[in-house]
């Protein structure tokens, strides 16, 4: 094996290790793919993880924005065929980009979505929240689609556009589930993704009518203090948003039959794990508001196994 090949293999190994350690739900899906697609998915995830970590980190706003600019420049260099970094994530992503014609605009949209986090953007309406979800998760859906490829490769531009829209819808469903899982954690970090109009609709707002992180934190504090009224309002809000997420899943899952067997199984496994998580949140919203809801490892493995055996998720 040449030194260059060894470097590329090491870069992919690094990305797979990052994915295995930090993306349990995602990892159980991509394990069903062949080696090249699995490595490419890991490279895309490792890049997305790095960008997301910048937004979630403790650096000052200007430092975060500078780092995001750096990732944008690295992405532009990859698109130009001249990646200048020896960083393993960039090395692996550049190879995956060339092999699978990854959509540069989707990876760039991810960076812009995280920039919204850094800028402290909040969402008045559900439509505004969907824009954010499309950037941070729908974009990843479109990247995944490029790696999967369509079962019918002769379907033309219309078929490709339809599949991209479904991948985008599925990404929105996954992100909405993440938001409902992380309501408490986000509020503690002074972030609120739930639309302000919905918070007001369910009576979760500050005395001056604002619906912000402080209002959500206050409501969660009341829940922990066994305030039955606040718990009921927040629980109904969670169920309302969960019903919306289910609709996005129902649309997005139409993507799976358009893919080959392994790629379709990957989609069904990831979606199956997230749907079970969403069902648990919807069934017990009070518990999800008190502590982060998750699925045990054995249940994730069971969902993936059922998909491969043809039993669905």
N, C-alpha and C positions, 0 to 999 in steps of 0.2 A: 504494500500500500504506500502511495506517495505521501510526502509531507503534507501537500495540499489536501489530499483525500482524508488523511488523518485529522487535519484541522477541521474539515467539514463534518466528519463523523463525531468529533468531540463537541462541535457546536450543536449538532442535533441532540447528542446525548445530554448536554446541559439543558436544552429546552425541554426535553422529555422529563428530566428530573424536576424542573420547575413545575411542569404541568402535573406530574404525579403528586408533588408535595402540596400544591396550592389550589388545585382545581379538581377536587374529588368527583364532583358531579360530571364535569366535562370529561375527565379522564376515563370514567367507566364507559362512556360512549365511544371515544376514539380508539379504545383497545380493540374494537371490533373491525377496524380498518386494516388494509394491507400496510406493509412497512412504509412505503413512500408517502402514502396519504397520512398515515399516523404521524410521521416525522414532520410533514408540512403543517399539520394541524397544531402540533406542539410548538413549532416556530411561531405561528400566528398567535397562539395563546400567550407564549412568553413575551412577545412584543406587546400584546394588549395588557398583560399583567404589569409590565414595566410602566406603561403609560398611565394605567389606573393607579399604581402605587405613587406616582408623582402627585396625582390629584389628592390622594388620601394621606400623603405624608405631612410632616410637621414643619416643613420649610415655609418661609415667608412667601406671600403671593407672588412677588416679582421673581423670586428664585424658581418657583414652580413654572411660571410662564416661560422663563428662559429655558428651562429643561424641556418643556414641551416644544419650544421652537427648535431645540436641538434634535428631538425625535423627528420633527417635520423635515428638517434638513437631511437627516439620515435616510428617511423614506424617499425623498426626492432623488438622492444619490442612487438608491437602489433602482428606482424607476428609470433613471438615466443609464443604468447598466454600469455604474461606476461606484459601488459601495466602497467607502474609504475607511471603514472601521474594521478592526480585528475582533471587535466584541462578538462573543459567540451568538448572541441573539440576532444581531444584524447579519452575521455570516450565514446563519441558517435561514433567516427570512429572505435574504437575497437569493439563495438557491431555490427556495420554495417559490418565490416570486417568478423566477425564470422558468421553472418546471411547470407551474400550473397557471401562469398568466394571472396572478392575483390582481384584483382591482385596486389600483392605487387610490382611487377616490374613496373607497370604503375604508381603507386604513387611515386615510387623512381625516375622514369623518369621525372616526374614533377619537383622534386627538382633539378635534373640535368639541366633541362631547365632553371630554374631561376638562377642556378649557372652560366650559360652562360651569363645571363644578368649582373650579378655582375662582372664577369670577363671582361665585355665589348666586347664580341664577336660581330663581324660584319660579313656580308654575301656577298661574292663575287658573288655567283650564286644563282639562284632560288632553286636548289637542296639543297644547304646548308641551306637556309631559311626553306625549308620543314622539314629538320631534327629537327630544333628548334620547328617548329609548332607541329610536332608529339610528341615532349616531353612535351610541356606545354599545349597542347589542345587535340591532338590525344590520349594521355594517359588518359585524363579525359573521352574521348569517350569510351575507353575500360573499365574504371571503371563503367560508366553508363550502359554499356552493361551487366556487371556482375549483376547489380541491376535489370535491366529489365528482363533478361533471354530471351531465344528464344521461339517463339511460338511452334516450333517443337523441343522438347527436346531430340528426338531420332535421330537427324540428324548426330551425330558422330563428330569426330574431324575436318573433312573437313568443315562441315557446321559452326562449331564454329569459325574456323580460317577465313573463308570467312566473317562472320559477324563482327569479330574483325577488319578485314581490312577495312570494310565499316565504322565502328564506328571511326576508325582512320582517314579515308578520310574526314568524316564529321567534325571531330575536326579541321583538317587542314583548311577546308573552313571557319569555325567560326573564327579561329585565323587570317586568312588572312583578313577577314572583320574587325576585331578589329584593325589590323595594318593600314588599309586604313582609318579607322575612326580616328586614333590617330596620324597621321603623324605629325601634328603641335606639339601636346603635347610631343611626343617622341623626336622630334628635340630640343625642349626647354630643355629637360633633357639630351641632348647630346647623344641620341640614334637614330640609324637609322636601320630599319629592311628591307627596300626595298633593293633588291640586287644591289650591286655596278655596275654590268654589265648593269643593266637596267637603273640606274641613268645616266650612261655615254651615253647609247643609246639614251636617251631623252635629253641629253645636260645639265644635272644637276650635276655639279661637280665643285670642287675648281680649281683655276688657275693651280695648279700643277698636275691636273688630278685625284686627290683623290675624292672619292665619300663618304663623311662621314657626321656626324651630322652637322658640321659647314657649309658644302656645302648646305645641305637641309635647314638649318636655313636661310642662305643667300638668297636662292631661295624664301623661304616663305616671307622673309622681302620684297623682290622685288614685290611679289604678292600683299602684303598689300599696297605697294606704287603704285599699279596700273600699274606695268610693264607688258604690254600685252604679250610680247614675253615669259617671264618667266612663266606667268600664263598659256599660251597655252601649253608649254612644260610639266609643272607639271600636267596639266589636262589630257593630253594624256597619261602620265605615269600612273596616277591613273586609267584611263579607261582600260589600258593594263593589269594592275594587277587585276582589278575587273573581267575582262573576264576570267582570270585564276581561280579566286575564284569561279566563276559560274560553271566551269567545275568540281571543287572538290565537290560542292554542288550536282551536277547532279549525280555523282558517289555515294556519301555518302548517299543520300536519298533512295537508294535501300535498306537500312537497315530497314526502317519503316515497310514494309510488313512482315518482318521476326519476328516481335514482336507481343505481344498481343495488343488488341485494345487500352488500356490506355497507355501503353508504346509507341506504335506507334504514338499515338496522341501527347504524350509529345515531341517526336522527331520532329514531323511535326510542332508543335507549335514553338519550339525553332528555328528550321531551318527557318520556315516561317518568324519569326520576324527578324532574321538576313538577310535573303534574301531581305526583304523589305528595310532594312537598306542599304544593298549593292546596291540595285537598286537606292536608293536615292543618294548615293555617286556617282555612275556611271553616273546618269542623271545630277547631278550638282556638278562636282568635284571641281569647283572653290569655291563654298560655303563651301564644306567640308574642303578645305585647309585653309579657313579663320577662321572657328569655328567648333567645334565638332558636327558632325551630330548625331541626335538621333530621336527616334520615340516617339510620345506622348503616355501617358499611355492608353488612350482610344483605340488607334490603336493596341497596343499590346494585350489588352483584346479582341478586335474584332478578331484578328488573331486566338487566342486560342479558342474563341467561334466558329468560322467558322470550325476549325478542328474538334471539338467535334460534330458539326452538320453534318459533312461529306462534308464540302465545300472546304476543303484544306486550305492552307495558302496564 
